[in-house]
Amino acid sequence: YGAMDGAAKFVRGDAIAGLIITVINILGGLAIGLARHGMPFADAAATFTTLTVGDGLVSQIPALLVSTAAGIVVTKGGMEGSADAALVRQLGGSPKPLAMAAGAAGVLALMPGLPTLPFLALAGLAGGGAWLRYKHPEQQSTDLPALPPLPSEQPISEMLRIDLIRLELGYGLLSLAGGDSARLTEQIKGLRRAIAAEMGFVLPPVRIQDNMQLAADTYCIRVKEIEAAKGELRPAMILAMDPKGGVPDLTGEQTTEPAFGLPAMWIEPALKDEAIFRGCTVVDPASVLTTHLTEVVRDNVADLLSYTETQKLLDELPREQQKLVADLVPSQITVGGIQRVLQSLLGERVSIRDLPTILEGIQEACAGNMRAIPTIVSHVRTRIARQISDSYTGPGGYIPLVTLSPEWEATFLEALTGPPEDRQLAMAPSRLQDFMHRLRASFDAAAAQGETPVLLTSGAIRHHVRAIVERMRPNTPVLAQAEIFARARIRTVGTV
C-alpha cells in the first residue's frame, strides 16, 4: 500500500504537469500562429487548440490506466486469489454491473463522432452476459462460515471479582467524568503518578461508574467494595475555604470540605475573583473530589498492596538486586511475609520506594533469628531512619517532638506480657483513657504553637503505643528513638 501510495502521488503530479503543459501549448500555439504566420485568431485557435487538446488527452491515458489499476488492487486487497479472477468474479457474479455497462456502451454508440459498431458490439456482449446471469444466478457456496456463537451469560467468576478502588457518582456528577472536559479522569491519572512517586508502588486503576441509588450530587469511594468515604459536590459551583479555618464571608451554601473537615462555602463561579481577593482558597468540584480520593487512598494504601503487587515489585527490581531477592525468598522469608512488612510500613505512610534497603533490613532481621513481623518491621525502620526523619522534618529544618515521660515508658513496659517475639499489651482501660487524654492535651498545645509534632518513644514499646494512638489519632506518627537519623535536627515541643 505504501508503494502504491507513492505511485499514485507520482501519477497525480504527472497529470497536473500534463494539464499545465497543455495550457502552455495552447497559449504558445496562439502566439506563434498570430505573430509568426499571420493567421486570423479563429484559424489559429481552431488549429493549435485541436492539436494541443488531442496531445493532452493522449498524455493523460497512462495516468488513467495506472489510477484505475491502483484502485482495483486496493479494493481487492481484502480478498483471496488473483486480481484478474476477483475482477471477473465480481463483474460477472451479478447481472447489475453487466447491465449498467451495456447501457453505458449503448449510449456511447449513439453519440456522434464515436464508432457505432464497436460500442454496439460491446453493449450486446455485456447485455447478453447480464441476461444469462439473470436467468442462471450464481449458486451460493454451501461451505458458509459458521455463525458466531451467541454471547453467553457472564461467567459467575467475573461477577465475583471486586474493584480495589471504585468511585461511584450520582447522575448529577457524571459530567465531571465525561464529556469534552473530563477533568476528573485526568486528575485521577495524576493521582496515580503522584502515589507511585510518593509511596513507591503503582496504585491499582480507579474504576468510575454511575450509581443511580445515590443522590444526584453525591459520590461514594469504595475500597475493596466497602464504603470508605462519602461526600457531596455542587458541580455548577466552586468551593471557597478560608486558610485561617473560619467560614468564608461570602454569599453561598455553607458546607464542610470532605477531605479534612474544614468549614467551606459553595459559591457561584462569578464570585471567584472576590473570594481570591479576600484571601480564600478556591477549588473546582473535580479537585475537591480528587483531594478526598487522595486522602482515602493514603489511609488505605496498605490494603491495596496485594500479594501479586508485591511479587511484581520484586520482579521489577534492577538486575543487580535480583541476587538479594534470590537469597531472601523463600529460604528466609516468603513473599507473603515481605508483603506484611511492606503493608506495615505503608500503614504508617512510610514510602517503600527504597525497596532494596528495605529488603536488606529484612535479611538482617531474619539472619538475627527475628521471625515476628513487628520485630522485622522495627529493624527495617531503623535501616531507613534517614528517609523517615526527612519525611517528618518541618519547614524550620527540624523534627518537632512530643516525648513520652519516663513514667509512661515504665507503665507501658510493665504492661507487656508474653514471649519476646510476641509481646502483648495488657493495660487497664482507665490507664489507656488517661494516656489518650494527656496525649491529646500535649498535641493540642503543640498545634497552638503552629507545630505538627511526632510522638517519640523507646523502640520496645513503639509498636504498641502506635496501635493505641492509631485508634484516636490515626495521622499522628509514632517514632522510636533509633528511627531518628543521627544528623537530623530535633526540637522537643511537649511531653506526655
N, C-alpha and C positions, 0 to 999 in steps of 0.2 A: 504493500500500500504506500510506503514511503517513496519507493521508486516511481510508482505511477503518479503520485502527487507531484514529484519533480518534473516528470514528463508533461503532466497537464499544465503546469506553470510555464514550461517552455513553449508548449503549443499555443497557450493563450498569448504569450509575448510575441510569438511568430505571427499570430493572426492580427494582433494590434499593429505590428510593424507593417504587415501587408496592406492594411487599410490606410495607414499613413502614406505609404508609398503610392497607393492608388490615387489619393488626393493630390500628391505632389506631381504625379504623371499627368493628371488632368490639367492642373494649372500650367505645368511646363508645356504640354501639348498645345494649349490655347495660346500661350505666349509665342511659341515658335510659329504656329500657323498664322497668327495675326501679324507678327513683326517681320518674320523672315520670308514667308511665302505669300504674304499679302492676301490671304484668304478672308472672305467675309466671316463674321463671328458665327453665324449659323452653320456654315460649312465646316469651319474649324471645330466647333463644338460637336457636330454630328460625327466627324471623322475621328478625332482624338478621344472623345468620351467613349465611343463604342469600343475602340480598340483597347483603351485602358481598363474599362469595366470588365471586358472579357478576360484580359490578362489577370485582373484581380480575383475574379471568380475561380479561375484555374488555380491560382496560388492558394486559395482557401480550401481546396479539396483535400489536401493532406491533413490539415487541421481538423476538418470534419470527420475524416476517417479515423484518425487517432483518438479524437474525443469520443466517438461512438464506440470504438473498441474498448477504451478505458471504462466507459460506463457499463458495457456488457460484462467485463471481467469483474468489476467491483460488485455488481448486483449478483453475480454468480458465486461470489466468494463463500457464501454460507452453504453451498450445495456440494454434493459429491459427484464425481465423474468429470469428464472433459467439458470444456466450454461449448464446443460445437454440438455435443449431444444434449447439453442442457438447453441450448438455444432452439434446437429442433423440437425438443420435448415441450418447451413452453409455448412456442409459436403454434405447434400442431396439436397440442393437448386439448385445446378448447376451440370451438368454432368462432368465437367472438373476435379474437385478433385477426384471423384469416378473413373474416367478413369485412372488418374495418380496412384491412389492406386492399381487398378487392374494390371497395367503394372508393378509396383514395386513388387507386390506379385508374379506375373508370373516369373519375373527374379529370385527372391529368390528361387522359386520352382525348377528352372533348375540348381541351384548351387549345386555342390557335397557336401555331408555331411549334408545337411539340409533336413528335412522331406518334401517330394514332395507333398504328398496328402493334408496335411493341407493348404499349401500355394496355391495349385491349387484350393482348395475349396474357400479360401478367395478371390483369383483372380476372380473366377467365380461369387461369390456374388457381389463383387464390380463392375465387368463388367456388370452384369445384371442390377444392380441399375443405372449405368451410361446410359445404353441403354434405360431403362424405362424413366429416367428423360429427355433424349434427345427427345424421342417420345412424351412425355407428359410434356412439360415445366411448371414450376410453374406460376400460374396466378398472374399478378401484382395486388396489392390491389387497389381498386377503391377509397379508402379513403386517397388519397395522400395529403400531406400537401400543403396548399396554397402557391403559389409562392410569394416571397417577392414583395411588390409593387415597381413599378418603381420609381427611385428617382425623386421627384417633383422639380419644379423650386424653386430656392432660394427665400424665402419669402421677400417681399419688406421691411418688418420691419428689416430684417437682413442687408439690404443694407443701411438703414437709420442710423445704429449705427456708431458712429465715434470713432476713436482711440484718446485717450487723448494725448499720445505721440507716434509718429511714426518716425522711421528713415528709409529714403529711400536711397538706394545705387545704383550707376551706375554699369553696368555689370563688370567694371574693379575692383570694390571694393568688389565684392561678396566673394572673398577668405578670407576677414577679418572676415566674419561671418560664414563661413562654412569650411568644410574640417577637417583634423585632429587637426589643431591648431586654433580653433575658439577663438582667444584671445579676440576679441571684445565682444562676448557674456559673457565671464567670467568677463570682466571688467564692463559691464553694471550691472551684478548681484552685484558686489562690490559697484557700484554707488548707487544702491537701498538701500543697507545696510547702506552706509555712510549717505545718505539723511535721512533715518529713525533715525539714531543716532543723526544727527545734527539738523534736523528741527522738529522731533517729530511725523511724520506720515509716513506711508508706501507709497512710490511712486508707482503709477499705473504701470503695466507692460509696457515695451517699445517694441513695435512691430517693427520688422525689415523686410523690404521687398525690392525687387528689383524694379527699375523704369527704363525701357528702354528709357524713354524720356529724362533722364538725360545724360549728357556727361559721358564718361566711368569712369573717375576718380573723379566724383562729387558726393556729398552727400547732402541731404536736411533733416533738422529736422523740423517736423511739430508738433504743439501743437493745439489740437482740430481741426485737418485738415488744419490749417492755417500755412503757411510757417513762421517759426520763425528764421531760420538761414540756411545758405548755405555755402559750402566750397569745396575745392579740396584737394585731397591727392595724393601722389605718393606711391602706395603700395609696390613697389620694392626698395624704398629708405627710408632714415631716416631723421628726421628733427633736425637741429642743430640751437641753439639760443645762442646769447651772453648775459650773465646776465647783462652786462653793458648797453644793449639796442642798440648796434650797429649791423651792418651787419657782420656776421662771415666771417673771412678772409680765406675762403675755396673754393674749386672748386665744383660748383654745380649750382642748379637752385634757384635763389633768389625768395623769396616769403614772405608772411606775416602770422604769426601764427594766426589761425582763432579765437581763444577764446579771446585773449587780444590785438590783433592787433600789436604784436611785430614783428620787422624785423627778418627774419629767412632764412634758406638755406636748400634746399633738397640736400642731399649728398648721395653718394654710401655707402653701409654698410662697404666697405673696408676702408673708411676714418674715421670710428668711433673712433678708438684709437687716431688718430691725432687730431680730434675735442675735445676729452676729455682732451688731453694733453694741448691744447690751452685754456682750461677753459670753453668750451662751454657746454651747457646742451643738451643732445642728447635723443630724444624720438622716439619711433616707430610710424607708422601711426595709429595703433589702439588706442594708448594712446592719440594722438593728437585729434582724433575724440571723445574719451570719455571725455577728458577735455572740449572740446567745448560743448558737450551734457550736461555736469555737469553745466556749466555756464548758458546755456539756461534754464535748469530745475530750477536753483536758481532764475533766473529772472522771471520765470512764475509759480513759485510754488504756488502762491495764487490762480491762476486759476485752478490748479489741485486738490484743496481741494473741493470736491463736497459735496452736502447735505448728500449723502449716506456715504461718508467717515467720515463726522462729526458725524453722528449718530453712526457709528462703533466705533469711538474714545470714545464716551460717554459710549457705551455699554461695552467696554473693560476695563473701569476703575476698579480698585480694589473694592471689595465688600463694604469695609468701606467708599468708596467715593460715592456710589450709592445714599445714602441719600441726599447728596448735589445736585446731578443731579435731584432727585425727587422733592426737594424743589424749584429748579430753573426753571425746564421745566415741563409744559408750563405756570405755573402761573405767572412767572415774565418775561420770555423771551422765544422765540421759538427756535427750533433747527436752523432755518434759521438765526435768529439773532446771535446765537453763531457762526455759520459759517462765517458770515460777520466780526465779531470781530476777529476770527482766521485768516481770509484772510487778514485783515488789518495788523495784526502782521507779517504774512508771507511775505506780500508785501514789508516790510522793513527788511526782513531777520532776524526776531526775532523768535527764536525757540519756539514752542508750546509744548515742551516735558513736561514742568511742568504744565500740564493741570489742576490739582487740584487747584493750586494757581491762575491760570487764571480764573477759574470758581468762586473762592471766590471773586476775584476782580469784576467780572460781577455781582455777587449777591450784593455786597456792593454798586455798582453803581446803580443797579435797586432799592435797598432799599432807596437810596438817591434821588429817583424820576428822575434819569437820563435815558432818553429814546433814545436820538440820539446816533447812533453808534459811531461817532467820540468822543463824550464825554465819552462813556463807554470805548472805546479803550484808551483814555488818562488816565483814572483812573486805568485801568488794567496795563498799562505800569509803573505806579508808584509802583504797587504791586510787579512787577518783576524787580525792579531797580537793585538789586544785579546781576541778570543774564545779564541785558543789559550792565551794567558797566563792567562786566567781559569780555563780548564779544568784547568790544572796547578798552580794556587795551592792550597797546603795549608791545613790548619786554622789554622796560625800566621799566615796572611796573606801568605806569601812563597812563591816558587818555589824549591825545593831543586835545586841544580845540581851535576852532576858534569862538570867541564870537560875538554876534550881538551888535552893538553900541546902546546906549540909543536913538539916533536919529532915527535909523531904527526901533527899537522897537516901538517908538511912532508913526512912519509913518504907520506901519502895524496895530497897534491898532486903529488908526483913520480911516483906510480904511475898517474896519469890519462893516458890516451892517446886519440888521435882528435881530430876537429874539435870546436870549442867547443860546437856544438849537440848533439853525440852523444858525449860523453866516456865512456870505459870504464875500469874499474879493473883494473889488471894488477899484482897484488901476490903475492909468493911465499906459498905456503900456510903456511910456517913463521912468517912475519911475521903472517899473519892469526890463526894459532893463539896466538901470543904476545899479540896485541892482545886477543883474546877472554879470555885468562887474566887479563890485567891489568884488563880491564873488569869481569869477574865479581868480582874481589877488591875493586875500588872500590865497586861497588854493594852487595856483601855488608857491607862496613864501614859504608856509609850506612844500610843496613837495620838493622844492630845499634844504630844511634842512633835508630831509630824514624822514619827519613825514607824517603820514596818519591821519589827524585830523577829528573830528566830529564838526558839527555846533551846537552851544548851543544857545537856545532861551528861552523865557518865555513860560510857559505852555499854555497861552491864544492864542498864535499865532503859536505854533509849527506845528499844523496840516496844516495850510495854507502855512507856509514857506516851509514845506516838499513838498506840492503839486507843488510849483513853482520850487524848486530845482530839483525835480524828472525829470522835462522835459529836463533840460540841463545836470545834473549830477546825473543820476539815482542811482549810487552806493555811493553817499555821504550821510552818516547818519545825521539825524537831531534829537537832543535830547532836551527835556525840562530840566529845572534846577532840577525839582523834580525827574527826572529819573536817576540822578547821585546818586549812593549809598553813604550813609553818610561817610563811611570809605574808599571810593575809592580815590586814589591819582590822581590829575589832574594837567595839566600844560597848560597854555594859550600860544599858538604859533602864534596867529594872531587875528585881529579884522576886521570886516566888517564895 
